[in-house]
Amino acid sequence: MGVGESAVRRMAGLARRPPVYVVRIVGVTCAVCLILGGYEGLMALTATHLPRGAMSRVTCEWSGDQVVSSGVLRNMGSTDARFQVTPRFVIAGVGRIGTPVMASFVRVPAGSSRRWTWTYARHMHGMAGSPITGCTPSVQTIPPPSSND
């Protein structure tokens, strides 16, 4: 094996491991958070964002003169979460319908899925059967209450 080959292998090995000073900085930071803030201090450092929810198999269809929207809500995070699902759909000739006032709330365990179904409370006389040209509910994570609440 030539001199150049061993240098390349050493560099490749370094690329897979963080330098020692990075490991020490992370370790010291975690220790300080534990000492000053206890478990909550460490969790504040490591929990960078709320779990994300994702909808799949979304449908919007007529049931008599009401629109029923449904889908599967998946919690993509590693902690249980509560999500606000706001239905949004478009009826040809009417336009987009869906506001936060119409939202429903769904609790989903970490890494799990829940079926979501919502019925538009208003009867849409004369529009029943009109083509539904869009169906895209929005999903927002509801932050858990803080210990100060």
C-alpha positions as MATLAB code, in Angstrom:
seq = 'MGVGESAVRRMAGLARRPPVYVVRIVGVTCAVCLILGGYEGLMALTATHLPRGAMSRVTCEWSGDQVVSSGVLRNMGSTDARFQVTPRFVIAGVGRIGTPVMASFVRVPAGSSRRWTWTYARHMHGMAGSPITGCTPSVQTIPPPSSND';
ca = [
       0.000    0.000    0.000;
       1.396    3.371   -1.015;
       1.667    6.521    1.062;
      -1.217    8.157   -0.797;
      -3.571    5.243   -0.181;
      -3.151    5.263    3.608;
      -3.695    9.039    3.716;
      -6.946    8.623    1.780;
      -8.097    5.862    4.125;
      -7.241    7.979    7.185;
      -9.201   10.909    5.751;
     -12.160    8.639    4.986;
     -12.088    7.374    8.585;
     -12.087   10.934    9.939;
     -15.063   11.811    7.775;
     -17.151    9.166    9.575;
     -16.307   10.299   13.137;
     -16.720   13.791   14.593;
     -13.523   15.367   15.924;
     -12.876   14.817   19.647;
     -13.482   18.494   20.513;
     -17.042   18.281   19.084;
     -17.817   15.244   21.234;
     -16.469   17.063   24.315;
     -18.501   20.210   23.587;
     -21.715   18.196   23.213;
     -20.987   16.243   26.400;
     -20.242   19.364   28.446;
     -23.332   21.135   27.095;
     -25.579   18.202   28.052;
     -23.998   18.011   31.515;
     -24.536   21.749   32.119;
     -28.168   21.477   30.989;
     -28.739   18.568   33.365;
     -27.123   20.397   36.278;
     -28.871   23.728   35.715;
     -32.206   22.618   34.322;
     -32.519   18.993   35.303;
     -34.252   16.679   32.879;
     -36.349   19.542   31.434;
     -33.177   21.486   30.625;
     -31.780   18.546   28.690;
     -35.071   17.990   26.867;
     -35.193   21.685   25.908;
     -31.773   21.267   24.335;
     -32.557   18.055   22.461;
     -36.193   18.720   21.464;
     -35.642   21.077   18.554;
     -39.161   20.943   17.140;
     -42.646   19.574   17.659;
     -43.699   16.306   16.025;
     -44.892   16.731   12.461;
     -48.220   15.375   11.244;
     -48.804   14.154    7.696;
     -52.100   13.393    5.959;
     -52.514   10.594    3.434;
     -55.387    8.931    1.572;
     -57.395   12.175    1.681;
     -60.874   12.203    0.142;
     -63.679   14.737   -0.116;
     -67.040   13.494   -1.326;
     -70.704   14.293   -1.163;
     -72.990   12.621    1.364;
     -76.400   13.958    0.468;
     -76.049   17.755    0.548;
     -72.997   17.761    2.866;
     -69.291   17.331    2.101;
     -67.419   14.653    4.063;
     -63.640   14.875    4.176;
     -61.502   12.036    5.497;
     -57.934   10.800    5.559;
     -55.250    9.169    7.662;
     -53.207   11.396    9.995;
     -49.733   10.088   10.838;
     -47.579   11.380   13.694;
     -44.060   11.491   12.222;
     -42.490   12.355   15.590;
     -41.071   10.369   18.469;
     -43.505   11.791   21.057;
     -47.299   11.748   21.350;
     -48.888   14.847   19.849;
     -52.142   16.706   19.358;
     -52.866   18.047   15.877;
     -55.277   20.629   14.509;
     -56.682   19.496   11.156;
     -58.375   22.188    9.069;
     -60.384   20.813    6.161;
     -60.027   22.651    2.872;
     -61.863   21.782   -0.294;
     -62.834   23.462   -3.560;
     -66.253   23.117   -5.151;
     -66.465   23.998   -8.846;
     -68.284   27.306   -9.272;
     -68.151   28.124   -5.533;
     -64.474   28.286   -4.672;
     -62.353   27.235   -1.725;
     -64.003   26.396    1.584;
     -62.119   25.858    4.838;
     -61.122   28.021    7.799;
     -59.509   27.360   11.209;
     -62.992   27.727   12.761;
     -63.865   24.453   11.026;
     -60.857   22.622   12.516;
     -60.961   19.417   14.487;
     -58.370   18.152   16.951;
     -56.797   14.696   16.894;
     -54.400   13.113   19.420;
     -51.986   10.636   17.811;
     -49.387    8.521   19.663;
     -45.761    8.722   18.499;
     -45.161    6.944   15.200;
     -48.836    5.976   14.862;
     -51.734    6.826   12.566;
     -55.365    7.758   13.189;
     -58.295    7.942   10.820;
     -59.733   11.462   10.508;
     -63.272   12.190    9.284;
     -65.012   15.546    9.178;
     -68.457   16.558    7.892;
     -69.211   20.088    6.720;
     -72.025   21.166    9.067;
     -73.790   23.395    6.552;
     -76.213   21.849    4.126;
     -75.259   22.952    0.632;
     -78.648   22.901   -1.076;
     -78.441   23.170   -4.834;
     -74.702   22.410   -4.916;
     -74.808   18.730   -3.976;
     -73.087   16.682   -6.619;
     -71.063   19.608   -8.016;
     -67.505   18.530   -8.759;
     -65.086   18.810   -5.838;
     -61.907   19.935   -7.591;
     -59.562   20.152   -4.599;
     -59.228   18.502   -1.211;
     -56.195   19.486    0.881;
     -56.629   19.621    4.667;
     -53.880   21.406    6.581;
     -52.233   19.931    9.681;
     -50.655   21.889   12.532;
     -49.113   20.517   15.714;
     -50.582   21.903   18.928;
     -47.743   22.598   21.394;
     -48.087   20.813   24.733;
     -48.794   23.034   27.727;
     -45.671   24.283   29.425;
     -45.008   23.622   33.100;
     -45.855   27.303   33.753;
     -49.426   26.988   32.431;
];
